[in-house]
């Protein structure tokens, strides 16, 4: 095991994780990857490193099953099985980040006044726990043409946010999903199509929520 370097282990780990079904290759690396790889490679401070990795994966919207499969890929890269302590620490980090106190996650984006993706994940978790996700839709809006300059993208984002608030004035969760992309988590109703038609000059999609919370998190990540 000591013949490995952190870089070579990281490359093998990533390759195994992709083969195991990691859904968003561009989002795989986070700083906690380095910490976890180093800890497992050297055999020290694994509990803390896996706790940090679980936290990082949750904040990136990775489901716990996908995250644990990724952790198993790290150990498999060294011909090992993940020990219980590592799995437990990862799960603890993931859970703490996912179900943090509402006050911590309910912050708004300072520019648009829309809620953050972190808060949207919390609202989704509530819907799935209450088995009501199937009665909701995620309305996603973005400009017809993506601006090249930062000023253009900011102006487009402000316009999207303003229109979203006017069309969905209350009871919905309005979120900034990414650069010049916004969303409304709203109950499905007969009037939804009419509301959506009020969003002018933008590309609008009405998405059904997947059957499972982890799949909904993957959907959110694809929209960022």
N, C-alpha and C positions, 0 to 999 in steps of 0.2 A: 504493500500500500504506500510506503514511503517513497517509492520510485516515481510516483505520480507528481505532477505539478498542479497547482490550482487551475491553471489555464487548460491543461489537457483534460483534467477531470470535468471542468465546466463544459467543454466541447462534447465529451461523451454523454454527460448528463443531459444536455440540451437535445442531442440527437435521440437518445432513448425516450425522452419526454415527448418529443414530436411524434415518434413512432407509436407511443402509447395513447395518442389522441389529444395532445395539447391543442386547444382550439384557436389560439391567436399567437402565432410565432413571433410577431413583432413585439409583443408585450411580455415575453418570457423573462427577459433579464430585468432584475431590480437589484439594488445594492445588497439586499438580504441574501441574494444568491451567492455572492462572494463569501459572506460570513458563514453561510451554511456549508458551502463546499469546503472551505478551510477547516471548519470545525470537524466535519466528518472525516476529512482526509487526515488530519492530525490527531483525531480522537480526543478532543478536549472541548469543553463548553458547548456540547451538542444541544443540551436542553435549551439554553438561552438562544442559540442560533435558530433552532427550529421554532421557538416561540416568535422570534422576529420574522421568520419566513412566513409563518401562518398569518401574522398581522399584515405583512406586505401583500400577500396573495388576496386576502379578504378585501383590503382597501382598493385593490385593482379590479375587484369584481369577480374573482375566480371562485368557483364553488368549492366546497370542502372536499368532495370526492375527487375532482380534477386536481386539486392541490395536493392531496395525499398520494395520488398516483404519480405526480411529479416528484414528490419526496421519495417515493419508492424507487423511482428511476435513478435518483442520486445514489442510493445505496446499491442498486443493481449494477451501476457502473463500476463498483468496486467489488462485485461478486458477493454482496452482503444483503441481508434482510433488514429492513428498518426495525430497530428495537422499539419496544412498547413506549419507553420514555420519550423517544423522538416523536412518535405519532401523537402521544398525549400532549406534548408541548406544542406541536403544530396545531392540533385541534383547539387547544386553549387560546393560542394567539389568534387563530381565525375567528373563534367565537367572540372573544373580547372586542375585536375590531368590528365585527358584523353587528353585534347587538350592544354596542356602546350606549350610554345614556342618551336619550333623545336630545337633551340640551346640547350635547357635544356635536351631534350630527345635523342639527336643524339649521345650521348657518345658511345664509343666502349668498349667492354670488354678488359681490359688491358693485359690479358694473350694471348688471341687468335686474337685480332684485329677484331673480328666479332662484329656486332652491338648487342645491348642489346634487351631483349624482349620488354622493354618499347618503343624503337624506332620501333620495328616490329609492335607493336599495332598501332602506329601512321601511319605507311605505310598502314596497313590494313584499317584503318579508311578512308584514302584518296581513296583507291580503292572502298570501299563501297559507299562513297559519290559520286564518279564518275560513279557508276554502272558498274565498270569493273572487279569486283572481280571474276565473273564467267569465265573470260578469263585468270585467273592465277591459279597456283598450288603451294602448299607448299611441297617441297622435304625435307624429314626428314631422316637424317642418324645417325646411332649409331653403336657402336662396336657389332660384333657378340657375344662376351662374355664380360660381365661387369667385370672389374678388381676389386679385393678385396682391394688392397692397393691404397692409394691416388696417389702415383707416377704412377701406372699403368693407373689410370683414367685420370690423367693429360696428360700423353704421348698419350693416345688414343684420347683425345680431341684435342691436337695439330695436330695429324695426320688427324683427321676429318676436321679440319679447313683448313689445307693446301690443301687437296684434293678438298674440296668444292671450294676454290678460283681458283684452276687450271681448274676445270670443268666449273665453272660459272665465267668467267673473267671480266664481266662488265654488268651493267644494271640491275642486280638482287640485292635483299636485302638479305645478308648473315648474319644469326643470331645465337648466342649461345642460345639454347632453354633450356638447363639444363645441369646437370653434364654428360659429355660425350654424348651429343646429340646436333646436329646442324641442321640448316634448311636453305633452299634457297627459297625465295619467288620470283617466276619467271613467266613470261608470258608463257602460254601454246602454244606449237608449235609442228610441226611434228618431229622436231629434239630432243625433250625433252627425249624421250625414249633412244635414242642413247647416249645422255649426261649422263643419269643416269647409263647406263651400264659401264661408265668409272670410276665410284666410286667403287673401288675394296676393298674386305676384310671387308665389313661392311653391316649392314642391312639397306636397303633403302626402304622408302615408298613414294609414290607420292599421296598426299592428295588433293582432290577437296576442295575448300573453300565453307563453308556452305552458305545458302541463305541469312542469316542475320549476321550483324556484331557481335551481342551479342553471336551468336552461334560460330562464329570464335574465340571469346575471350575464350569461354569454351574449345574449341579445344586446344588452346594454353596452357591453364592451365593444361589440361590432359597430355601435353607433357613435363612438367617441372619435 
